[in-house]
Amino acid sequence: MGKVVLVTGVARRLGGRFVRRVQREPGIDRVIGVDAVPPEHPLGDADFVRADIRHPMIAKVLAEHDVDTVVHMDVNGTPLGRSRGRGSRSAVKETNVIGTMQLLGACQKAPSVRRLVVKSTTNVYGSAPRDPAVFTETMPPKSLPSGGFAKDAVEVEGYVRGFARRRPDVAVAVLRFANILGPSADSPLAEYFSLPVLPTVFGYDPRLQFVHEDDVIGVLLVASQEAGRGTLNSGTFNIAGDGVLLLSQTARRLGKPTVPVLLPTVTWVGSALRSLGVSDFSPEQIRLLTHGRVVDTTQMRETLGFTPKFTTAGTFHDFAVGRGPGLLPPERLAQAVDLVAAVLPSGASDGILR
């Protein structure tokens, strides 16, 4: 018998890409895509089931289709779309946390399930001034995330660990992705880099890592299937491209000016940008753009057996080429600059756009 793979979060472009790709793998008999709203992109020959993982009906889906592999991609930091039914932060949190709880409960009761892959994030390490230079998978954060997507991911991983203890017969892989970029990326950081002028924190130049959306698909394929000699890849793995980029380097590669903002006023700038609908400038993103974050990927290579095709610099280059200039209409650009200038101390904005 071939494998039956169930993928959550297929209404998002990344989930849709994985569904289209995994069904071409040898040994895959059937792929089932699940989401609360229908996808706007094709899913190939996969079956789409409209189901909200926050509700117990997901257990019926697993049982009816005799699913043996679950790839949980419906853990995200931003709404699917302001007008597509899951546009609020509270709904996103419910899907991340409550949805994961319901899905794991369904997996626990389904004897056919033998493999679980969970999309997580390096945000679980947080971003703090006394962080280690490089995080390994066993290192705890200096301070636990207090809210937002990072806190959701910490809770999700806690529930996954509990599931792994209750179902030791299921192979479980948790993939902690660095910031995902690429020509079609729709992450908060992609929105930030699409701004015509990049707000930065005065006196800080953080180190950043990226993973290409193509490599996200590649590593999900590796994690969802048997490794060599019939073994299964289990554990928690940092996923990122080789190397790092400083925030100042990313701005130069985009050819965009920066607006250095004093740290006490950064929150005001974030609120101003959100009021324009320009970017999801959340507190966790502000901390990342202040202190940065770098993770070790030894386990990804040596245990999981995956080597990314794109380095961090290569990922960013592909993103920059795919996005083009990305300028906002002049009137919105003027509004954004005026709002940023308004929250700066007197005289601090002189010559700030360079």
Helices and strands as residue ranges (DSSP letters): E 3-8, H 13-22, E 28-35, E 47-50, H 57-65, E 69-72, H 89-93, I 94-98, H 99-109, E 115-121, G 122-125, H 148-166, E 171-177, E 179-181, H 188-193, E 198-201, E 207-208, E 210-212, H 213-223, G 228-230, E 235-239, E 245-246, H 247-254, E 258-261, G 263-265, H 266-275, H 283-291, H 298-302, H 312-323, H 330-343
